[in-house]
Amino acid sequence: MRHQERNIIAVILALITLAGAIAAQTGDTAALKAQGKSLVDGQRFTEALPIYEKLAKLAPNDPEVFRNLGFSLLGQAATIENDQAKRSLRVRARESFIKAKDLGDNSLLVKGLIDGIPPDGSGGQGFSDNAEANNEMQKAEAFFASGKLDEAFKAYQDALALDPRCYYAALFSGDVMTQTNRYDEAEKWYQRAILINPFRETAYRYSATPLMRQGKYDQARDRYIESFIVAPYDRLAMSGIAQWAEATKTQLGHPKIDITKTTVGQDGKENTAINVNPGAEDGSIAWIAYSATREAWKKKKFAKTFPNEGVYRHSLVEEADALRSVVSMARSLKPKTLNSQIAMIDKLDREGLLEAYILMAIPDRGIAQDHPGYLRANRDKLRLYVLRYVIGQKNEA
């Protein structure tokens, strides 16, 4: 009996010891998380790295741990001169972001970081064609990753003095000012970066951060819109306007238009599903014009319109022509009530925003090639489209 009692007591003591160890580990993990987050928030990535490497073992199912581990690895990579070592750290950072995504972090930020780092860890080194300026940028990045913000700012300024067109020197100078809560100064440097290259999205997005912190949501919205229209297919640009929408409880979307889809069967023949409501007298039969117009582009119009391209691609001008042909045919049928989606196409066209809708809402690889040229000539239309239709989903005809 005493032997059984001793066994029971031993088991109880073991359980108490195990519970104490688990509680201690849980406490250690929470304390490490708080310490690590404080260092990451302060841009002290090199100090945060060993903490997150330990946390990756203590909390292997925590997406925030792996996201911050990725940031810390990128910060450490910025301090390394050896190219192979730098690549290795960037590969590990990418793997950490992928792990965070697999664990449930489906944010556009994480997805953008995964997309932005090549699988082999290359890139992230050249800031300027001026070798001396580039060297100063490398020094500045190392200071920034170590939390030495004053030294980083000076090095960014030295780089900018050597290369006044160094976009990232101006951009990251603004970052230093943002990190030290000198928002007016940050704005000056972000504007300098925008002036250097108004067709890069990053400075618009970064400059929205201090505005968001100050509750200047309308101004932040305008910056995020500029970021979005400059790079509508970039997940980081999309994450910016999504962040603003979440903070302001604003619904985002595009007008709902079910474009006719054409698929290729196993026999190689094309099959087109026409969006027609059976028995409807709303002009929806006019969607047959969409397919006919696109077929004409494939046969002759593309070669005539783009004689220097050679190989056919789906283009912005083709898609706009096809959608306009649907409206034209529907109007010619004189329906009692015009189909609401066709009416929306007509409305967008009359407002001069049809091409903007196509580029922002329904691009494919071919159409996306026309974005840079359209942006340079019609930036105001892209901006107006986002303001009028994407924000608040103003889908009424």
Secondary structure by P-SEA (a helix, b strand, c coil): caaaaaaaaaaaaaaaaaaaaaaaaaaaaaaaaaaaaaaaaacccccaaaaaaaaaaaccccaaaaaaaaaaaaaaaaacccaaaaaaaaaaaaaaaaaaaaaccccaaaaaaaaaccccccccccccccaaaaaaaaaaaaaaaacaaaaaaaaaaaaaaacccaaaaaaaaaaaaaaacaaaaaaaaaaaaaaacccccaaaaaaaaaaaaacaaaaaaaaaaaaaaaccccaaaaaaaaaaaaaabbbbbccccccbbbbbccccbbbbbbbcccccccccccaaaaaaaaaaaaccaaaaaccccccccccaaaaaaaaaaaaaaaaaaccccccaaaaaaaaaaaaccaaaaaacccccaaaaaaaaaaaaccaaaaaaaaacccccccccc
